[in-house]
Amino acid sequence: MKVGFIGLGIMGKPMSRNLIKAGHELVVYDVVAEAVDEIVAAGAARGASAQDAAARSEITITMLPDGPEVEAAVLGPAGVLAGAHPGATVVDMSSISPLAAQKVGAACTARGIEFLDAPVSGGEPKAIDGTLAIMVGGRQEVFDKVLPLFRSLGSSATLTGPVGAGNVTKLANQIMVAVNIAGMSEALVLASKAGLDPEVVFNAVKGGLAGSTVLNAKAPMVIGRNFKPGFRIRLHQKDLRNALLAAEAMKVSLPFTSLAQQILIALMNSGRGDLDHSAIATFIEDLAKTEVRKA
């Protein structure tokens, strides 16, 4: 397929590389010229703007930090809608508010352009190896059309409902991940304070009911003091903010989500916003004056 790809950040770069490896023709654009240079060197064509990338593509993917950036890239001057042809498809794979996704989707529909919201889970490691979990909102026929692209990017792609449903599903995912990391952090800090080797505790519990993909991915990072970002704290805070805003609109109480978001804000204020979200553990460590570290 001829694909426009807009947004070559920590996730967009490896995703675009995987599409090139799968044989798709890519036209890429990002406001950071160096990022474009890198993917052009990998085999993509250079887009002069989001408009230009869309004009040269059947399907245009956006992978951007938040709703305002998606709206600017799709709806703004020299944006995707200025270049996309009627009958083309826009797939926003960013994690944004469901309401923002519906706004962008409605604008696309008004121009005769199909739209899917398709946020992903798995962070940079799974973006690199092409095993992302993709949660999609939109029409079945459009999902079927884009499915070959999703298969180049992820190990699963699930149509969860109409436009906006993909991002509701992603927010649910982000709530589970954040609360899971926070619970894991408290447990490992408690074990460390008691004089136990946290690695031994991790190995003891990971095969039981407490075991999870989150535990297996994040406990070794905390124990090894490796907070290189696969998914940054500031981005997870953004997702929880969007979850809380959606919950407020629907009159849903999310007490644990609210607490997790406050922890993430505190970490951002202490200069740790660009660390991996496994660094939630450092907030609990600060309270206990104990560091989780292999004995």
Summary of the structure (lengths in Angstrom):
residues: 295
radius of gyration: 19.9
end to end distance: 51.9
largest distance: 64.4
contacts: 1062
relative contact order: 0.10
helix: 56%
strand: 14%
